[in-house]
Amino acid sequence: MNEVTITIDGLQITAKEGTTVLQAALDNGLYIPSLCNHPDLVPAGLCRVCIVKMDDWKIAISCKLPVKEGMVISTEDPEVQQIRKNTVELLIANHPMTCLTCESDSNCELQRVAHYVGITPDSLKRYRRSVRSIPMDTSNPFFDIDPSKCIMCGICVRTCDELQNINAIDYGLRGVASIITTLGNKPIADSRCESCGECVVRCPVAALAPKDTLQPMREVKSVCTYCGVGCGVLLGVRGDKIVGVRGDKENPVNRGSLCVKGRYGYKFINHPDRLKTPLVRKDGKLVEATWEEAMNRIEAKFSQHKGEQFAALASARITNEDNYLIQKFTRAVMGTNNIDHCARL
């Protein structure tokens, strides 16, 4: 693809033909504030925060503006600054001011944009500030929905449509009463939502926030254990406990995406009932044993029950290669076709 040269705030940069001005700027380390843009989604141009002035006369939204050879862009023109500031002020006018106790504090895009455009308490005095009193939806077991913090950027709606093809949520009601909601304004747990959490991780504020959030001390790369696909995960660790999981964007298998099990099903790792050693039955009771003792017991039992007396149940949480070996062992060694898979039960 051909490259073009454009100028942003006096700096010449190169970008691939067809790239938007916003993406070209970000690729070259130049910050243009935006609230509805996300690299995984098709640009929508909803928030109007990413406006720029093109060729000294035209105001345009940079996330929808394709680059052209010789284009001159200003992101700090006085007119652009004023429009951008007014836009953000209107968003904040009805937004809760609970940043210190907010789940997204220090990781909030609205907070970052507000600081960048220069929002101050004095600049908000001309607005009739009032926070909308909308009940939270806590029906989902993994995340909460707080409509009072929503800025109507539509990232969650587009994620559910473009990436997941579920369409569990959309814009609802009208005017100042507009909210992001489910069909019939039902609780999210009663909708088509699959609880994958893809909308939660992309929400620029805390309108969508996971339950029981704790900031990890460090992250460890690993592979999800729930099936044989091999999705890459980053385990958030605090002390000796896993407190969160996010998808590994560098992993070629899932590229950062996760299902509900991979993202939220990690608490079994530190659960007190989790088995850590083999158990064998002695005198009618299960007692802890060594791996050698357990393997010897299995070998003895298998040698006594061959053919139709034997059956194997394979697991979805091991690799395809391991499942192949189990069925091969069942048929070739144990002499039976009595094998099934837990995913069908």
C-alpha positions as CSV (number, residue, x, y, z in Angstrom):
1,M,0.0,0.0,0.0
2,N,1.3,3.5,-0.9
3,E,2.4,5.9,1.8
4,V,1.4,9.6,1.9
5,T,3.0,12.5,3.8
6,I,0.8,14.8,6.0
7,T,1.6,17.5,8.5
8,I,0.1,17.5,12.0
9,D,0.8,20.6,14.1
10,G,3.8,21.4,12.1
11,L,5.3,17.9,12.2
12,Q,5.6,15.9,9.0
13,I,4.6,12.2,9.3
14,T,4.0,9.4,6.9
15,A,0.9,7.1,6.9
16,K,-0.5,4.4,4.7
17,E,-3.1,5.3,2.2
18,G,-6.6,4.7,3.6
19,T,-5.5,5.3,7.2
20,T,-7.5,7.8,9.2
21,V,-5.9,11.0,10.5
22,L,-6.5,9.8,14.1
23,Q,-4.8,6.4,13.5
24,A,-1.9,8.0,11.6
25,A,-1.4,10.4,14.5
26,L,-1.5,7.6,17.1
27,D,0.8,5.4,15.1
28,N,3.4,8.3,15.1
29,G,3.1,9.0,18.8
30,L,0.9,12.1,18.5
31,Y,-2.1,12.2,20.9
32,I,-5.5,13.3,19.6
33,P,-8.2,12.8,22.3
34,S,-11.2,10.6,21.6
35,L,-13.8,8.6,23.5
36,C,-15.6,6.5,21.0
37,N,-12.7,5.2,19.0
38,H,-11.2,1.7,19.6
39,P,-8.6,0.0,17.4
40,D,-10.6,-3.2,17.3
41,L,-13.8,-1.5,15.9
42,V,-14.9,0.3,12.8
43,P,-14.7,4.1,13.5
44,A,-18.1,5.6,14.3
45,G,-17.4,9.3,14.9
46,L,-19.9,9.6,17.8
47,C,-18.2,11.5,20.5
48,R,-16.9,14.4,18.4
49,V,-13.9,14.8,20.7
50,C,-11.3,13.9,18.1
51,I,-12.1,16.9,15.8
52,V,-9.3,18.7,14.0
53,K,-9.0,21.6,11.5
54,M,-7.9,20.5,8.0
55,D,-6.1,22.9,5.6
56,D,-6.8,25.9,7.8
57,W,-10.6,26.0,7.2
58,K,-12.5,22.7,7.6
59,I,-13.4,21.2,10.9
60,A,-13.6,17.4,10.7
61,I,-13.6,14.3,13.0
62,S,-10.2,12.7,12.6
63,C,-11.4,9.1,13.2
64,K,-13.4,9.2,10.0
65,L,-11.1,11.5,7.9
66,P,-8.8,9.5,5.5
67,V,-5.3,10.9,5.0
68,K,-4.3,12.5,1.7
69,E,-1.0,13.6,0.3
70,G,0.0,17.1,1.5
71,M,-2.8,17.4,4.0
72,V,-2.2,20.0,6.8
73,I,-3.9,19.2,10.1
74,S,-4.2,21.3,13.2
75,T,-5.2,19.7,16.5
76,E,-4.6,22.8,18.7
77,D,-6.4,25.5,16.7
78,P,-8.3,27.8,19.1
79,E,-11.6,26.9,17.4
80,V,-10.9,23.2,17.7
81,Q,-9.9,23.6,21.4
82,Q,-13.1,25.4,22.2
83,I,-15.4,23.0,20.5
84,R,-13.6,20.0,22.0
85,K,-13.7,21.5,25.5
86,N,-17.4,22.3,25.2
87,T,-18.1,18.8,24.1
88,V,-16.3,17.2,27.1
89,E,-17.9,19.7,29.5
90,L,-21.4,18.6,28.3
91,L,-20.4,14.9,28.9
92,I,-19.1,15.7,32.4
93,A,-22.0,17.9,33.4
94,N,-24.1,14.9,34.3
95,H,-21.3,12.5,35.2
96,P,-20.7,11.3,38.8
97,M,-17.7,12.9,40.4
98,T,-16.6,9.9,42.4
99,C,-13.2,9.3,40.8
100,L,-11.3,8.3,43.9
101,T,-13.7,5.4,44.6
102,C,-14.4,4.6,40.9
103,E,-13.4,1.2,39.5
104,S,-11.7,3.0,36.6
105,D,-9.8,5.6,38.5
106,S,-6.4,6.2,36.8
107,N,-7.5,4.0,34.0
108,C,-10.4,6.1,32.7
109,E,-10.3,7.6,29.2
110,L,-12.8,10.3,30.2
111,Q,-10.6,11.4,33.0
112,R,-7.6,11.5,30.7
113,V,-9.4,13.5,28.0
114,A,-10.8,16.0,30.6
115,H,-7.3,16.7,31.9
116,Y,-6.0,17.1,28.4
117,V,-8.6,19.6,27.2
118,G,-8.4,21.6,30.4
119,I,-11.6,21.0,32.3
120,T,-11.7,22.9,35.6
121,P,-14.4,23.3,38.3
122,D,-14.9,26.9,37.2
123,S,-15.6,25.9,33.6
124,L,-18.4,23.6,34.8
125,K,-20.2,26.2,36.9
126,R,-22.2,27.5,34.0
127,Y,-24.0,24.1,33.7
128,R,-26.8,22.8,35.9
129,R,-25.0,19.8,37.2
130,S,-27.1,16.8,38.1
131,V,-26.3,13.1,38.1
132,R,-29.0,10.9,36.6
133,S,-30.4,8.5,39.1
134,I,-30.6,5.3,37.1
135,P,-30.6,1.9,39.0
136,M,-27.5,-0.2,38.5
137,D,-27.9,-3.6,36.9
138,T,-26.1,-6.1,39.1
139,S,-27.8,-9.2,37.7
140,N,-24.8,-10.5,35.9
141,P,-22.5,-12.6,38.1
142,F,-19.3,-11.3,36.6
143,F,-19.8,-7.5,36.0
144,D,-22.1,-4.6,37.0
145,I,-23.7,-2.0,34.8
146,D,-23.9,1.6,36.0
147,P,-25.8,3.7,33.4
148,S,-25.2,6.9,35.4
149,K,-21.5,6.6,34.4
150,C,-22.2,5.9,30.7
151,I,-21.1,8.5,28.1
152,M,-23.0,6.8,25.3
153,C,-19.9,6.2,23.2
154,G,-21.3,3.0,21.8
155,I,-18.2,1.0,22.1
156,C,-20.0,-1.8,24.0
157,V,-22.8,-1.9,21.4
158,R,-20.3,-2.1,18.5
159,T,-18.2,-4.7,20.3
160,C,-21.3,-6.9,20.8
161,D,-22.2,-6.4,17.2
162,E,-18.9,-6.3,15.2
163,L,-16.8,-8.7,17.3
164,Q,-19.2,-11.1,19.0
165,N,-22.2,-11.0,16.7
166,I,-24.5,-11.3,19.6
167,N,-26.3,-7.9,19.6
168,A,-27.4,-8.3,23.2
169,I,-27.4,-4.5,23.8
170,D,-28.2,-1.4,21.9
171,Y,-29.4,2.2,22.3
172,G,-32.7,2.6,24.0
173,L,-35.3,5.3,24.9
174,R,-34.9,8.8,23.5
175,G,-33.3,12.2,24.1
176,V,-31.8,12.9,27.5
177,A,-33.3,9.7,28.7
178,S,-31.3,7.6,26.3
179,I,-29.4,4.6,27.7
180,I,-27.6,1.5,26.5
181,T,-30.0,-1.4,27.3
182,T,-31.2,-4.8,26.4
183,L,-34.2,-5.8,24.4
184,G,-37.2,-4.8,26.4
185,N,-34.9,-3.1,29.0
186,K,-34.6,-6.4,30.8
187,P,-31.7,-7.1,33.2
188,I,-28.5,-8.2,31.3
189,A,-28.7,-11.6,32.9
190,D,-32.1,-12.2,31.1
191,S,-30.8,-11.1,27.7
192,R,-28.7,-12.8,25.0
193,C,-25.5,-11.7,26.7
194,E,-22.9,-14.5,26.9
195,S,-20.9,-12.7,29.6
196,C,-17.7,-12.8,27.5
197,G,-16.7,-9.5,29.0
198,E,-15.4,-8.0,25.7
199,C,-17.6,-4.9,26.2
200,V,-16.3,-4.6,29.8
201,V,-12.6,-4.5,28.9
202,R,-13.3,-1.8,26.2
203,C,-15.5,0.5,28.2
204,P,-13.6,3.8,28.5
205,V,-15.3,4.7,31.8
206,A,-16.8,2.5,34.6
207,A,-20.2,2.1,33.2
208,L,-19.2,-1.6,32.8
209,A,-17.0,-2.8,35.5
210,P,-16.1,-6.3,36.8
211,K,-17.2,-7.3,40.2
212,D,-14.7,-7.6,43.1
213,T,-11.9,-5.7,41.2
214,L,-8.4,-5.7,42.7
215,Q,-5.4,-4.2,41.0
216,P,-2.7,-6.9,40.3
217,M,0.8,-6.5,41.5
218,R,2.2,-8.2,38.4
219,E,1.1,-10.1,35.3
220,V,2.1,-13.6,34.2
221,K,1.7,-15.0,30.7
222,S,-0.1,-18.3,30.5
223,V,-2.5,-20.4,28.4
224,C,-6.2,-20.8,29.3
225,T,-6.9,-24.3,30.7
226,Y,-10.6,-24.5,29.9
227,C,-10.3,-26.1,26.4
228,G,-7.9,-27.2,23.8
229,V,-7.9,-24.0,21.7
230,G,-4.9,-22.6,23.6
231,C,-6.0,-18.9,24.1
232,G,-3.2,-16.8,25.6
233,V,-4.0,-15.1,28.9
234,L,-2.3,-12.6,31.2
235,L,-2.9,-13.6,34.8
236,G,-3.1,-10.7,37.2
237,V,-1.3,-11.8,40.4
238,R,-1.4,-10.2,43.8
239,G,0.6,-11.9,46.4
240,D,0.0,-15.6,45.8
241,K,-3.5,-15.2,44.4
242,I,-4.9,-14.6,40.9
243,V,-7.2,-11.5,41.0
244,G,-7.9,-11.1,37.3
245,V,-7.4,-12.3,33.8
246,R,-7.1,-10.5,30.5
247,G,-6.5,-11.7,27.0
248,D,-3.0,-11.7,25.5
249,K,-3.2,-9.5,22.3
250,E,0.2,-10.9,21.2
251,N,-1.1,-14.5,21.2
252,P,-1.9,-15.6,17.6
253,V,-4.8,-17.9,18.7
254,N,-7.1,-15.4,20.3
255,R,-5.5,-12.0,19.8
256,G,-6.8,-10.8,23.2
257,S,-10.3,-12.1,23.0
258,L,-11.6,-14.5,25.7
259,C,-14.8,-16.4,26.5
260,V,-16.7,-16.1,29.8
261,K,-14.8,-19.1,31.2
262,G,-11.3,-17.9,30.2
263,R,-12.0,-14.3,31.5
264,Y,-13.9,-15.0,34.7
265,G,-13.5,-18.6,35.6
266,Y,-10.2,-18.4,37.5
267,K,-11.3,-18.6,41.1
268,F,-10.9,-22.4,41.2
269,I,-7.1,-21.9,41.1
270,N,-7.1,-20.6,44.7
271,H,-10.2,-22.5,45.9
272,P,-9.6,-24.4,49.2
273,D,-11.4,-27.5,47.8
274,R,-9.2,-27.8,44.8
275,L,-7.4,-31.2,44.7
276,K,-3.6,-30.9,44.7
277,T,-2.7,-34.6,45.3
278,P,-4.2,-37.8,44.0
279,L,-6.9,-39.6,46.1
280,V,-7.3,-43.3,46.4
281,R,-10.0,-45.2,48.2
282,K,-9.0,-47.2,51.3
283,D,-11.5,-48.8,53.6
284,G,-14.3,-47.0,51.8
285,K,-12.7,-43.6,52.3
286,L,-10.7,-41.3,49.9
287,V,-7.3,-40.6,51.3
288,E,-4.3,-38.7,49.8
289,A,-1.7,-40.8,48.0
290,T,1.5,-40.3,46.0
291,W,1.4,-40.1,42.2
292,E,3.3,-43.4,42.0
293,E,0.7,-45.1,44.2
294,A,-2.1,-43.7,42.2
295,M,-0.6,-44.8,38.9
296,N,0.0,-48.3,40.2
297,R,-3.6,-48.5,41.3
298,I,-4.8,-47.3,37.9
299,E,-2.6,-49.9,36.1
300,A,-3.9,-52.7,38.3
301,K,-7.5,-51.8,37.7
302,F,-7.1,-51.3,34.0
303,S,-5.6,-54.7,33.6
304,Q,-8.6,-56.3,35.3
305,H,-11.3,-54.5,33.2
306,K,-10.7,-54.7,29.5
307,G,-13.1,-54.7,26.5
308,E,-16.7,-53.8,27.2
309,Q,-16.2,-53.5,30.9
310,F,-14.1,-50.4,30.3
311,A,-15.2,-46.9,29.3
312,A,-13.3,-43.6,29.0
313,L,-14.5,-40.0,29.3
314,A,-12.3,-37.4,27.7
315,S,-12.0,-33.8,28.8
316,A,-12.5,-30.5,26.9
317,R,-9.8,-29.0,29.1
318,I,-6.9,-30.9,27.5
319,T,-5.4,-30.5,24.0
320,N,-6.7,-32.1,20.9
321,E,-3.6,-34.2,20.8
322,D,-4.2,-35.6,24.3
323,N,-7.8,-36.3,23.4
324,Y,-6.6,-38.2,20.4
325,L,-4.3,-40.3,22.6
326,I,-7.1,-41.1,25.0
327,Q,-9.4,-42.4,22.2
328,K,-6.4,-44.4,20.7
329,F,-5.6,-45.9,24.1
330,T,-9.3,-46.8,24.6
331,R,-9.7,-48.5,21.3
332,A,-6.2,-50.0,20.7
333,V,-5.2,-50.9,24.2
334,M,-8.4,-51.4,26.1
335,G,-10.2,-53.0,23.2
336,T,-13.4,-51.0,23.3
337,N,-15.2,-48.1,21.6
338,N,-16.8,-47.0,24.8
339,I,-15.4,-43.4,24.8
340,D,-17.2,-40.1,25.1
341,H,-16.4,-36.5,25.6
342,C,-17.6,-34.2,28.5
343,A,-18.6,-31.4,26.0
344,R,-21.5,-33.6,24.8
345,L,-22.9,-34.3,28.2
